[in-house]
Amino acid sequence: MKQEKFISLSSKAKYTFVNGLNELLSFLKDDNPKILSSEEKEAIMDRLISINIQIDEIKSMVENDDDYSDIIKQIEYSRRALTATEMLLLESHSVPLQ
């Protein structure tokens, strides 16, 4: 009984997650997407350049057999920076509520 309830809840969660992704994708595929301002584009490009530098540092750390915990920390920092860049892009694309 518990397993059936878990499967039912898992299916609902998956359905909700997939619907949320579909809504986000349809929003991002707008026929008239917003063009980034030069300031927004510059901010995003600066972040991407920094992330690229972080990735190069991670490659170097792996090649030099650095401590794995330090490598994992750098990967997490890069992941957070990429997420922040994604949020900046989403915010710049969104339309303010009326």
C-alpha positions in Angstrom: 0.0 0.0 0.0 2.8 2.5 0.9 4.6 1.6 -2.3 1.5 2.3 -4.4 1.0 5.6 -2.7 4.7 6.5 -3.3 4.4 5.6 -6.9 1.3 7.7 -7.2 3.0 10.7 -5.6 6.1 10.2 -7.7 3.9 10.2 -10.9 2.2 13.4 -9.8 5.5 15.0 -9.0 6.9 14.0 -12.3 3.8 15.3 -14.1 4.0 18.6 -12.3 7.8 18.9 -13.0 7.4 18.1 -16.7 4.5 20.6 -17.0 6.6 23.3 -15.4 9.4 22.6 -17.8 7.0 22.7 -20.8 5.6 26.1 -19.6 9.1 27.5 -19.2 10.2 26.2 -22.6 7.1 27.7 -24.3 7.8 31.0 -22.5 11.4 31.0 -23.8 10.3 30.1 -27.3 8.3 33.3 -27.5 7.8 34.4 -31.1 9.1 37.9 -30.2 11.9 37.2 -27.7 13.3 40.2 -25.9 16.6 41.4 -27.2 19.2 41.9 -24.4 20.4 45.4 -23.7 24.1 46.1 -24.1 24.4 46.2 -20.3 22.6 42.9 -19.8 24.7 41.3 -22.6 27.9 42.7 -21.1 27.0 41.4 -17.6 26.2 37.9 -18.9 29.4 37.8 -21.1 31.5 38.9 -18.1 30.0 36.0 -16.0 30.6 33.5 -18.8 34.2 34.6 -19.2 34.7 34.1 -15.4 33.1 30.7 -15.5 35.3 29.7 -18.4 38.4 30.7 -16.3 37.0 28.6 -13.5 36.6 25.6 -15.8 40.2 26.0 -17.0 41.3 26.1 -13.4 39.4 22.9 -12.7 41.1 21.2 -15.7 44.5 22.3 -14.4 43.7 21.0 -10.9 42.7 17.6 -12.3 45.9 17.5 -14.5 48.0 18.4 -11.4 46.3 15.7 -9.2 45.1 18.3 -6.7 43.1 17.2 -3.7 39.7 16.0 -4.9 37.8 18.0 -2.3 39.3 21.2 -3.7 38.3 20.2 -7.2 34.8 19.4 -6.0 34.6 22.9 -4.3 35.6 24.5 -7.6 33.1 22.6 -9.5 30.4 23.7 -7.1 31.5 27.3 -7.3 31.3 27.0 -11.1 27.9 25.4 -11.0 26.6 28.3 -8.7 28.1 30.9 -11.1 26.4 29.2 -14.0 23.1 29.1 -12.2 23.4 32.8 -11.3 24.1 33.5 -15.0 21.0 31.5 -16.0 18.9 33.5 -13.5 20.2 36.8 -14.9 19.3 35.7 -18.4 15.8 34.6 -17.3 15.2 37.8 -15.4 16.3 39.9 -18.4 13.9 37.8 -20.7 10.9 38.0 -18.4 8.1 40.4 -18.9 7.0 42.4 -15.9 3.6 41.6 -14.4 1.0 44.2 -15.0 
